[in-house]
Amino acid sequence: MISAIRRSPISGPKAFAIVWFGQVISFIGSGLTSFALGVWVYQMTGSITEFSLISLFFTLPGVVLGPLAGALIDRWDRRWTMILSDAGSSLSTLFILLLLTAGRLELWHIYLAVFMNGVFGSLGLTTFTASTTQLIPKEQFGRASGLLQIVQVGQFLISPFVAGALIGAIGLQGVILIDFATFFFAIFTLLIVRIPRPVITAEGQAGKGSLLREATYGWRYIKVRPGLVALIVLFAFANFTTEMSLVLFTPLLLSFTSPAVLGTAMSLGSIGYLAGSIVMSVWGGAKRRINAVIGSMLLLGLFMGLIGLRASIPLVIVCVFMTSFWVPIVASSNQVIWQSKVAPDVQGRVFAIRRTIVLATPLLAYLVAGPLADNVFEPLLAVNGPLAGSVGQIIGVGQGRGIGLLLISMGLLLVLVTAISCLYPRLRHVEDELPDVVFEKPILVDSGSPVVNLAVN
């Protein structure tokens, strides 16, 4: 089979479609384990803080190791980098499965495995994003970005619904075993495709040097472009509020319903994410991407806040649907801006730095979500709490209502910050002030490496 793979490598849009499908299956499997472990930890400890630490340890590697990963992505063969990512994640999953089977699984084991998954996951996701530029024509970036969002749909749409049912039928071990098998499918799809190396641009040449110098080049590239800096700042804050809400969502629903209903609600609500991704993959997005980013983010914040308004499953499902619908539109529109403005051979470094900065604020969210909910907001809306007679008359009192108030606060804060960001001209005009990157005829330098000059549209 290996010889057949070598003789007939698949490249271009067809390769993108094959790898994309493999990642969809892999993300569904990862979502099964993520949901099941989250429920297991919360039910074992009853602590929102310990539950939120799962997200913290998964995100931490992307912040700490992101710049280094970006430099390696631009140095290494991108297909084999993704294979390494999937293989490493599968071993982390196997580690949890073996400990669980032996009856020796402890909380710190989960944190360690999640951390390692974060290491390999951040490497793979950034590589796939950067590889898209090599596989898809520029005019299809918007649709491809919509399809990239669908990769995560399975994790939020299919996985919670399936995992909620499977936990009772085959147990946590069976769920994790399914996840382990999906990694092999993803690796197979990578073995049968070819992802070409990006041509070397003048900017790529300027960023060459030691590993440390290349790891920091992404930030040097970004900081001289104020519009891109503003985009990063806005998305960093948006990630803080949305990740805070995401961490609180499971405890919120478990305060008035069962894990099975939680899984169903997450799946049904996340149909909105699928709908938004499909819209982007078919439509391709607005001509003015920055307008789509700002407008969609305002609506995202509004519906995110409404999730906490009442302890009502129908209300939660509707609001999660509407919140989720705008997420892929925001993310895809933002991604096209970056793909169009950043030279392909430095996208690994630039995208990794962008991801590092944007993920840093969720770390703060994971750290403060539990203490804020447990020690501040929940007591405020306890029966006879300080806000029971005022805010409590609107959103209710008792267990989970403080979490609801915190969700409302995060949604309103995102709306306010997004509206204020519109006042900054560098952000509003980022698409006009930064030229699109296009290629002239490649030339060869003395080393024989292909180099292209950058022109503008």
One Martini backbone bead per residue (centre of mass of N, CA, C, O) as a GRO file, in nm:
protein
  457
    1MET     BB    1   0.057   0.063  -0.019
    2ILE     BB    2   0.297   0.259  -0.001
    3SER     BB    3   0.376   0.244  -0.304
    4ALA     BB    4   0.107   0.359  -0.406
    5ILE     BB    5   0.131   0.629  -0.263
    6ARG     BB    6   0.397   0.720  -0.406
    7ARG     BB    7   0.283   0.706  -0.706
    8SER     BB    8  -0.017   0.856  -0.607
    9PRO     BB    9  -0.032   1.154  -0.536
   10ILE     BB   10  -0.241   1.388  -0.382
   11SER     BB   11  -0.351   1.710  -0.490
   12GLY     BB   12  -0.487   1.988  -0.404
   13PRO     BB   13  -0.824   2.006  -0.357
   14LYS     BB   14  -0.842   1.697  -0.311
   15ALA     BB   15  -0.649   1.691  -0.071
   16PHE     BB   16  -0.809   1.879   0.106
   17ALA     BB   17  -1.065   1.699   0.124
   18ILE     BB   18  -0.931   1.451   0.254
   19VAL     BB   19  -0.809   1.587   0.505
   20TRP     BB   20  -1.066   1.713   0.605
   21PHE     BB   21  -1.216   1.447   0.662
   22GLY     BB   22  -1.012   1.333   0.863
   23GLN     BB   23  -1.049   1.571   1.069
   24VAL     BB   24  -1.343   1.534   1.128
   25ILE     BB   25  -1.320   1.253   1.254
   26SER     BB   26  -1.110   1.328   1.471
   27PHE     BB   27  -1.283   1.549   1.615
   28ILE     BB   28  -1.508   1.365   1.700
   29GLY     BB   29  -1.339   1.185   1.881
   30SER     BB   30  -1.231   1.411   2.066
   31GLY     BB   31  -1.515   1.503   2.160
   32LEU     BB   32  -1.591   1.251   2.315
   33THR     BB   33  -1.367   1.269   2.528
   34SER     BB   34  -1.410   1.558   2.626
   35PHE     BB   35  -1.698   1.520   2.730
   36ALA     BB   36  -1.656   1.273   2.916
   37LEU     BB   37  -1.432   1.397   3.098
   38GLY     BB   38  -1.588   1.646   3.192
   39VAL     BB   39  -1.813   1.493   3.336
   40TRP     BB   40  -1.634   1.323   3.521
   41VAL     BB   41  -1.497   1.557   3.675
   42TYR     BB   42  -1.753   1.705   3.776
   43GLN     BB   43  -1.883   1.458   3.923
   44MET     BB   44  -1.631   1.399   4.112
   45THR     BB   45  -1.594   1.717   4.226
   46GLY     BB   46  -1.795   1.978   4.177
   47SER     BB   47  -1.581   2.164   4.018
   48ILE     BB   48  -1.525   2.434   3.818
   49THR     BB   49  -1.222   2.469   3.841
   50GLU     BB   50  -1.136   2.175   3.763
   51PHE     BB   51  -1.286   2.177   3.495
   52SER     BB   52  -1.135   2.431   3.365
   53LEU     BB   53  -0.842   2.304   3.364
   54ILE     BB   54  -0.869   2.146   3.105
   55SER     BB   55  -0.861   2.392   2.916
   56LEU     BB   56  -0.595   2.507   3.012
   57PHE     BB   57  -0.406   2.259   2.940
   58PHE     BB   58  -0.480   2.266   2.634
   59THR     BB   59  -0.388   2.575   2.577
   60LEU     BB   60  -0.099   2.628   2.688
   61PRO     BB   61   0.085   2.521   2.452
   62GLY     BB   62  -0.004   2.741   2.240
   63VAL     BB   63   0.138   2.970   2.405
   64VAL     BB   64   0.428   2.861   2.476
   65LEU     BB   65   0.485   2.694   2.178
   66GLY     BB   66   0.389   2.846   1.924
   67PRO     BB   67   0.644   2.983   1.796
   68LEU     BB   68   0.800   2.719   1.759
   69ALA     BB   69   0.593   2.577   1.581
   70GLY     BB   70   0.599   2.781   1.348
   71ALA     BB   71   0.895   2.732   1.267
   72LEU     BB   72   0.863   2.427   1.208
   73ILE     BB   73   0.645   2.443   0.990
   74ASP     BB   74   0.835   2.611   0.787
   75ARG     BB   75   1.056   2.376   0.783
   76TRP     BB   76   0.869   2.148   0.749
   77ASP     BB   77   0.682   1.904   0.648
   78ARG     BB   78   0.340   1.933   0.660
   79ARG     BB   79   0.239   1.645   0.648
   80TRP     BB   80   0.429   1.521   0.874
   81THR     BB   81   0.333   1.712   1.094
   82MET     BB   82   0.040   1.603   1.104
   83ILE     BB   83   0.113   1.312   1.168
   84LEU     BB   84   0.255   1.373   1.434
   85SER     BB   85   0.009   1.495   1.571
   86ASP     BB   86  -0.180   1.244   1.561
   87ALA     BB   87   0.011   1.045   1.701
   88GLY     BB   88   0.045   1.197   1.970
   89SER     BB   89  -0.259   1.210   2.045
   90SER     BB   90  -0.304   0.901   2.054
   91LEU     BB   91  -0.111   0.847   2.296
   92SER     BB   92  -0.265   1.016   2.502
   93THR     BB   93  -0.524   0.849   2.485
   94LEU     BB   94  -0.397   0.577   2.563
   95PHE     BB   95  -0.310   0.660   2.846
   96ILE     BB   96  -0.597   0.691   2.960
   97LEU     BB   97  -0.705   0.407   2.892
   98LEU     BB   98  -0.505   0.240   3.063
   99LEU     BB   99  -0.568   0.370   3.339
  100LEU     BB  100  -0.870   0.310   3.341
  101THR     BB  101  -0.848  -0.002   3.315
  102ALA     BB  102  -0.661  -0.015   3.587
  103GLY     BB  103  -0.787   0.194   3.803
  104ARG     BB  104  -0.568   0.477   3.795
  105LEU     BB  105  -0.730   0.725   3.748
  106GLU     BB  106  -0.648   1.070   3.762
  107LEU     BB  107  -0.660   1.403   3.744
  108TRP     BB  108  -0.357   1.452   3.658
  109HIS     BB  109  -0.367   1.270   3.411
  110ILE     BB  110  -0.560   1.443   3.248
  111TYR     BB  111  -0.390   1.699   3.240
  112LEU     BB  112  -0.147   1.572   3.094
  113ALA     BB  113  -0.293   1.467   2.840
  114VAL     BB  114  -0.412   1.739   2.756
  115PHE     BB  115  -0.145   1.881   2.718
  116MET     BB  116  -0.038   1.694   2.492
  117ASN     BB  117  -0.272   1.747   2.301
  118GLY     BB  118  -0.204   2.051   2.278
  119VAL     BB  119   0.068   2.022   2.146
  120PHE     BB  120  -0.026   1.860   1.889
  121GLY     BB  121  -0.278   2.028   1.810
  122SER     BB  122  -0.138   2.302   1.750
  123LEU     BB  123   0.039   2.192   1.525
  124GLY     BB  124  -0.185   2.078   1.331
  125LEU     BB  125  -0.377   2.323   1.293
  126THR     BB  126  -0.168   2.526   1.182
  127THR     BB  127  -0.077   2.353   0.943
  128PHE     BB  128  -0.347   2.330   0.796
  129THR     BB  129  -0.395   2.629   0.756
  130ALA     BB  130  -0.129   2.684   0.593
  131SER     BB  131  -0.182   2.460   0.367
  132THR     BB  132  -0.426   2.582   0.217
  133THR     BB  133  -0.262   2.780   0.037
  134GLN     BB  134  -0.136   2.524  -0.135
  135LEU     BB  135  -0.439   2.395  -0.233
  136ILE     BB  136  -0.592   2.674  -0.273
  137PRO     BB  137  -0.731   2.907  -0.433
  138LYS     BB  138  -0.773   3.231  -0.358
  139GLU     BB  139  -1.087   3.248  -0.442
  140GLN     BB  140  -1.136   2.997  -0.212
  141PHE     BB  141  -1.081   3.086   0.085
  142GLY     BB  142  -1.364   3.126   0.205
  143ARG     BB  143  -1.466   2.835   0.165
  144ALA     BB  144  -1.233   2.693   0.310
  145SER     BB  145  -1.284   2.829   0.585
  146GLY     BB  146  -1.562   2.705   0.622
  147LEU     BB  147  -1.457   2.408   0.622
  148LEU     BB  148  -1.270   2.442   0.869
  149GLN     BB  149  -1.508   2.483   1.066
  150ILE     BB  150  -1.638   2.199   1.022
  151VAL     BB  151  -1.427   2.034   1.170
  152GLN     BB  152  -1.558   2.137   1.458
  153VAL     BB  153  -1.853   2.042   1.449
  154GLY     BB  154  -1.835   1.749   1.545
  155GLN     BB  155  -1.742   1.826   1.835
  156PHE     BB  156  -2.023   1.998   1.894
  157LEU     BB  157  -2.255   1.822   1.754
  158ILE     BB  158  -2.200   1.505   1.771
  159SER     BB  159  -2.040   1.428   2.030
  160PRO     BB  160  -2.235   1.500   2.267
  161PHE     BB  161  -2.470   1.319   2.178
  162VAL     BB  162  -2.311   1.051   2.165
  163ALA     BB  163  -2.170   1.055   2.443
  164GLY     BB  164  -2.424   1.071   2.622
  165ALA     BB  165  -2.507   0.776   2.528
  166LEU     BB  166  -2.234   0.605   2.557
  167ILE     BB  167  -2.167   0.616   2.857
  168GLY     BB  168  -2.403   0.416   2.936
  169ALA     BB  169  -2.324   0.178   2.732
  170ILE     BB  170  -1.969   0.177   2.726
  171GLY     BB  171  -1.837   0.394   2.855
  172LEU     BB  172  -1.543   0.562   2.883
  173GLN     BB  173  -1.365   0.352   2.739
  174GLY     BB  174  -1.523   0.332   2.471
  175VAL     BB  175  -1.497   0.627   2.390
  176ILE     BB  176  -1.184   0.640   2.379
  177LEU     BB  177  -1.146   0.414   2.167
  178ILE     BB  178  -1.277   0.565   1.934
  179ASP     BB  179  -1.080   0.797   1.930
  180PHE     BB  180  -0.826   0.630   1.868
  181ALA     BB  181  -0.925   0.530   1.583
  182THR     BB  182  -0.948   0.813   1.434
  183PHE     BB  183  -0.643   0.871   1.400
  184PHE     BB  184  -0.587   0.658   1.178
  185PHE     BB  185  -0.761   0.786   0.963
  186ALA     BB  186  -0.613   1.057   0.946
  187ILE     BB  187  -0.337   0.941   0.867
  188PHE     BB  188  -0.420   0.806   0.602
  189THR     BB  189  -0.504   1.067   0.450
  190LEU     BB  190  -0.204   1.179   0.458
  191LEU     BB  191  -0.057   0.942   0.297
  192ILE     BB  192  -0.229   1.010   0.006
  193VAL     BB  193  -0.092   1.292   0.001
  194ARG     BB  194   0.007   1.624  -0.124
  195ILE     BB  195   0.212   1.890   0.022
  196PRO     BB  196   0.342   2.159  -0.082
  197ARG     BB  197   0.586   2.367  -0.078
  198PRO     BB  198   0.654   2.678  -0.029
  199VAL     BB  199   0.759   2.938  -0.164
  200ILE     BB  200   1.016   3.166  -0.158
  201THR     BB  201   1.029   3.469  -0.015
  202ALA     BB  202   1.156   3.764   0.078
  203GLU     BB  203   1.032   3.742   0.364
  204GLY     BB  204   1.137   3.457   0.422
  205GLN     BB  205   1.437   3.532   0.402
  206ALA     BB  206   1.432   3.749   0.634
  207GLY     BB  207   1.339   3.513   0.856
  208LYS     BB  208   1.597   3.382   0.862
  209GLY     BB  209   1.766   3.145   1.095
  210SER     BB  210   1.734   3.082   1.384
  211LEU     BB  211   1.499   2.939   1.570
  212LEU     BB  212   1.448   3.190   1.745
  213ARG     BB  213   1.421   3.395   1.518
  214GLU     BB  214   1.183   3.250   1.373
  215ALA     BB  215   0.987   3.248   1.621
  216THR     BB  216   0.983   3.586   1.623
  217TYR     BB  217   0.900   3.682   1.334
  218GLY     BB  218   0.594   3.698   1.346
  219TRP     BB  219   0.587   3.954   1.524
  220ARG     BB  220   0.752   4.141   1.337
  221TYR     BB  221   0.546   4.127   1.110
  222ILE     BB  222   0.292   4.239   1.266
  223LYS     BB  223   0.382   4.514   1.419
  224VAL     BB  224   0.398   4.677   1.125
  225ARG     BB  225   0.071   4.603   1.130
  226PRO     BB  226  -0.188   4.755   1.284
  227GLY     BB  227  -0.436   4.598   1.178
  228LEU     BB  228  -0.342   4.317   1.284
  229VAL     BB  229  -0.317   4.396   1.578
  230ALA     BB  230  -0.616   4.470   1.618
  231LEU     BB  231  -0.728   4.192   1.553
  232ILE     BB  232  -0.591   4.044   1.783
  233VAL     BB  233  -0.712   4.201   2.017
  234LEU     BB  234  -1.007   4.143   1.957
  235PHE     BB  235  -0.980   3.826   1.963
  236ALA     BB  236  -0.873   3.802   2.247
  237PHE     BB  237  -1.125   3.913   2.385
  238ALA     BB  238  -1.331   3.722   2.259
  239ASN     BB  239  -1.201   3.465   2.378
  240PHE     BB  240  -1.246   3.530   2.670
  241THR     BB  241  -1.560   3.537   2.667
  242THR     BB  242  -1.622   3.265   2.520
  243GLU     BB  243  -1.456   3.074   2.707
  244MET     BB  244  -1.600   3.144   2.962
  245SER     BB  245  -1.877   3.043   2.859
  246LEU     BB  246  -1.792   2.752   2.789
  247VAL     BB  247  -1.711   2.663   3.075
  248LEU     BB  248  -2.005   2.739   3.201
  249PHE     BB  249  -2.214   2.565   3.045
  250THR     BB  250  -2.211   2.291   3.188
  251PRO     BB  251  -2.279   2.388   3.481
  252LEU     BB  252  -2.540   2.527   3.406
  253LEU     BB  253  -2.699   2.274   3.303
  254LEU     BB  254  -2.634   2.084   3.555
  255SER     BB  255  -2.818   2.265   3.752
  256PHE     BB  256  -3.107   2.157   3.569
  257THR     BB  257  -2.975   1.889   3.439
  258SER     BB  258  -2.860   1.636   3.241
  259PRO     BB  259  -2.615   1.493   3.052
  260ALA     BB  260  -2.801   1.412   2.817
  261VAL     BB  261  -2.924   1.694   2.778
  262LEU     BB  262  -2.662   1.840   2.737
  263GLY     BB  263  -2.578   1.693   2.477
  264THR     BB  264  -2.829   1.771   2.315
  265ALA     BB  265  -2.806   2.079   2.342
  266MET     BB  266  -2.527   2.106   2.210
  267SER     BB  267  -2.603   1.979   1.938
  268LEU     BB  268  -2.848   2.154   1.861
  269GLY     BB  269  -2.708   2.428   1.895
  270SER     BB  270  -2.460   2.353   1.688
  271ILE     BB  271  -2.610   2.383   1.420
  272GLY     BB  272  -2.528   2.675   1.382
  273TYR     BB  273  -2.235   2.618   1.309
  274LEU     BB  274  -2.299   2.459   1.057
  275ALA     BB  275  -2.459   2.677   0.912
  276GLY     BB  276  -2.231   2.889   0.903
  277SER     BB  277  -2.026   2.710   0.750
  278ILE     BB  278  -2.198   2.661   0.498
  279VAL     BB  279  -2.234   2.950   0.417
  280MET     BB  280  -1.927   3.000   0.373
  281SER     BB  281  -1.869   2.759   0.169
  282VAL     BB  282  -2.074   2.884  -0.046
  283TRP     BB  283  -2.034   3.201  -0.041
  284GLY     BB  284  -1.735   3.322   0.094
  285GLY     BB  285  -1.830   3.600   0.171
  286ALA     BB  286  -1.766   3.911   0.213
  287LYS     BB  287  -1.600   4.160   0.063
  288ARG     BB  288  -1.598   4.288   0.353
  289ARG     BB  289  -1.453   4.131   0.609
  290ILE     BB  290  -1.453   4.334   0.850
  291ASN     BB  291  -1.761   4.369   0.861
  292ALA     BB  292  -1.821   4.074   0.930
  293VAL     BB  293  -1.668   4.063   1.193
  294ILE     BB  294  -1.813   4.289   1.353
  295GLY     BB  295  -2.113   4.215   1.312
  296SER     BB  296  -2.095   3.918   1.416
  297MET     BB  297  -1.979   3.986   1.700
  298LEU     BB  298  -2.222   4.140   1.807
  299LEU     BB  299  -2.424   3.900   1.783
  300LEU     BB  300  -2.271   3.699   1.952
  301GLY     BB  301  -2.281   3.858   2.223
  302LEU     BB  302  -2.585   3.877   2.252
  303PHE     BB  303  -2.655   3.563   2.256
  304MET     BB  304  -2.461   3.481   2.479
  305GLY     BB  305  -2.605   3.639   2.707
  306LEU     BB  306  -2.893   3.494   2.677
  307ILE     BB  307  -2.825   3.214   2.796
  308GLY     BB  308  -2.843   3.330   3.112
  309LEU     BB  309  -3.141   3.426   3.165
  310ARG     BB  310  -3.254   3.119   3.178
  311ALA     BB  311  -3.379   2.799   3.299
  312SER     BB  312  -3.392   2.707   2.963
  313ILE     BB  313  -3.371   2.494   2.709
  314PRO     BB  314  -3.495   2.644   2.466
  315LEU     BB  315  -3.333   2.905   2.506
  316VAL     BB  316  -3.051   2.782   2.489
  317ILE     BB  317  -3.071   2.661   2.205
  318VAL     BB  318  -3.129   2.919   2.050
  319CYS     BB  319  -2.876   3.083   2.149
  320VAL     BB  320  -2.661   2.880   2.060
  321PHE     BB  321  -2.731   2.886   1.767
  322MET     BB  322  -2.681   3.194   1.722
  323THR     BB  323  -2.396   3.200   1.824
  324SER     BB  324  -2.272   2.974   1.640
  325PHE     BB  325  -2.332   3.096   1.360
  326TRP     BB  326  -2.112   3.341   1.389
  327VAL     BB  327  -1.835   3.209   1.433
  328PRO     BB  328  -1.747   3.114   1.138
  329ILE     BB  329  -1.773   3.396   1.014
  330VAL     BB  330  -1.561   3.534   1.180
  331ALA     BB  331  -1.322   3.334   1.136
  332SER     BB  332  -1.319   3.327   0.822
  333SER     BB  333  -1.286   3.627   0.766
  334ASN     BB  334  -1.021   3.654   0.919
  335GLN     BB  335  -0.856   3.439   0.764
  336VAL     BB  336  -0.859   3.573   0.484
  337ILE     BB  337  -0.701   3.820   0.559
  338TRP     BB  338  -0.439   3.667   0.636
  339GLN     BB  339  -0.395   3.504   0.371
  340SER     BB  340  -0.381   3.772   0.187
  341LYS     BB  341  -0.134   3.930   0.370
  342VAL     BB  342   0.044   3.662   0.391
  343ALA     BB  343   0.309   3.493   0.334
  344PRO     BB  344   0.326   3.154   0.290
  345ASP     BB  345   0.631   3.099   0.420
  346VAL     BB  346   0.514   3.259   0.709
  347GLN     BB  347   0.243   3.144   0.824
  348GLY     BB  348   0.331   2.965   1.054
  349ARG     BB  349   0.449   3.196   1.231
  350VAL     BB  350   0.215   3.399   1.225
  351PHE     BB  351  -0.018   3.208   1.317
  352ALA     BB  352   0.117   3.124   1.584
  353ILE     BB  353   0.130   3.403   1.713
  354ARG     BB  354  -0.167   3.462   1.694
  355ARG     BB  355  -0.256   3.217   1.864
  356THR     BB  356  -0.100   3.284   2.119
  357ILE     BB  357  -0.240   3.554   2.184
  358VAL     BB  358  -0.541   3.459   2.169
  359LEU     BB  359  -0.493   3.223   2.396
  360ALA     BB  360  -0.410   3.383   2.652
  361THR     BB  361  -0.691   3.484   2.756
  362PRO     BB  362  -0.825   3.206   2.816
  363LEU     BB  363  -0.644   3.139   3.052
  364LEU     BB  364  -0.776   3.347   3.233
  365ALA     BB  365  -1.059   3.230   3.214
  366TYR     BB  366  -0.992   2.949   3.342
  367LEU     BB  367  -0.897   3.075   3.618
  368VAL     BB  368  -1.167   3.269   3.683
  369ALA     BB  369  -1.434   3.120   3.642
  370GLY     BB  370  -1.461   2.954   3.899
  371PRO     BB  371  -1.421   3.169   4.125
  372LEU     BB  372  -1.643   3.360   4.026
  373ALA     BB  373  -1.877   3.160   4.043
  374ASP     BB  374  -1.837   3.036   4.335
  375ASN     BB  375  -1.758   3.328   4.506
  376VAL     BB  376  -1.958   3.549   4.359
  377PHE     BB  377  -2.215   3.490   4.173
  378GLU     BB  378  -2.363   3.268   4.329
  379PRO     BB  379  -2.406   3.428   4.600
  380LEU     BB  380  -2.568   3.666   4.474
  381LEU     BB  381  -2.804   3.428   4.368
  382ALA     BB  382  -2.891   3.331   4.615
  383VAL     BB  383  -3.088   3.264   4.848
  384ASN     BB  384  -3.082   3.575   4.988
  385GLY     BB  385  -2.909   3.733   4.820
  386PRO     BB  386  -2.803   4.045   4.721
  387LEU     BB  387  -2.963   3.991   4.414
  388ALA     BB  388  -3.246   3.853   4.460
  389GLY     BB  389  -3.435   4.127   4.459
  390SER     BB  390  -3.342   4.203   4.160
  391VAL     BB  391  -3.204   4.022   3.942
  392GLY     BB  392  -3.359   3.764   4.043
  393GLN     BB  393  -3.640   3.858   3.921
  394ILE     BB  394  -3.535   3.791   3.623
  395ILE     BB  395  -3.322   3.516   3.638
  396GLY     BB  396  -3.310   3.415   3.919
  397VAL     BB  397  -3.256   3.166   4.176
  398GLY     BB  398  -2.986   2.979   4.264
  399GLN     BB  399  -2.860   2.729   4.112
  400GLY     BB  400  -2.682   2.884   3.831
  401ARG     BB  401  -2.752   3.198   3.829
  402GLY     BB  402  -2.467   3.314   3.853
  403ILE     BB  403  -2.369   3.199   3.588
  404GLY     BB  404  -2.575   3.351   3.417
  405LEU     BB  405  -2.470   3.636   3.488
  406LEU     BB  406  -2.185   3.594   3.374
  407LEU     BB  407  -2.276   3.546   3.083
  408ILE     BB  408  -2.410   3.818   3.040
  409SER     BB  409  -2.157   3.988   3.092
  410MET     BB  410  -1.986   3.876   2.855
  411GLY     BB  411  -2.171   3.959   2.624
  412LEU     BB  412  -2.178   4.268   2.680
  413LEU     BB  413  -1.870   4.311   2.667
  414LEU     BB  414  -1.834   4.231   2.370
  415VAL     BB  415  -2.013   4.446   2.248
  416LEU     BB  416  -1.863   4.693   2.358
  417VAL     BB  417  -1.575   4.640   2.242
  418THR     BB  418  -1.655   4.618   1.944
  419ALA     BB  419  -1.773   4.902   1.916
  420ILE     BB  420  -1.511   5.054   1.996
  421SER     BB  421  -1.320   4.937   1.767
  422CYS     BB  422  -1.452   5.104   1.530
  423LEU     BB  423  -1.278   5.373   1.597
  424TYR     BB  424  -1.039   5.229   1.457
  425PRO     BB  425  -0.898   5.279   1.150
  426ARG     BB  426  -0.699   5.037   1.112
  427LEU     BB  427  -0.928   4.828   1.129
  428ARG     BB  428  -1.132   4.928   0.913
  429HIS     BB  429  -0.865   4.949   0.687
  430VAL     BB  430  -0.700   4.679   0.653
  431GLU     BB  431  -0.771   4.602   0.347
  432ASP     BB  432  -0.652   4.876   0.223
  433GLU     BB  433  -0.355   4.907   0.359
  434LEU     BB  434  -0.318   4.605   0.280
  435PRO     BB  435  -0.179   4.409   0.062
  436ASP     BB  436  -0.205   4.168  -0.150
  437VAL     BB  437  -0.074   3.853  -0.207
  438VAL     BB  438   0.126   3.794  -0.495
  439PHE     BB  439   0.262   3.630  -0.785
  440GLU     BB  440   0.531   3.613  -0.956
  441LYS     BB  441   0.778   3.505  -1.125
  442PRO     BB  442   0.993   3.279  -1.057
  443ILE     BB  443   1.308   3.265  -0.896
  444LEU     BB  444   1.662   3.202  -0.863
  445VAL     BB  445   1.890   3.134  -0.645
  446ASP     BB  446   2.194   3.010  -0.576
  447SER     BB  447   2.066   2.754  -0.418
  448GLY     BB  448   1.782   2.693  -0.590
  449SER     BB  449   1.570   2.839  -0.452
  450PRO     BB  450   1.259   2.943  -0.460
  451VAL     BB  451   1.169   3.282  -0.551
  452VAL     BB  452   0.947   3.552  -0.475
  453ASN     BB  453   0.783   3.823  -0.562
  454LEU     BB  454   0.599   4.088  -0.435
  455ALA     BB  455   0.274   4.183  -0.504
  456VAL     BB  456  -0.006   4.389  -0.594
  457ASN     BB  457  -0.352   4.465  -0.647
   0.00000   0.00000   0.00000
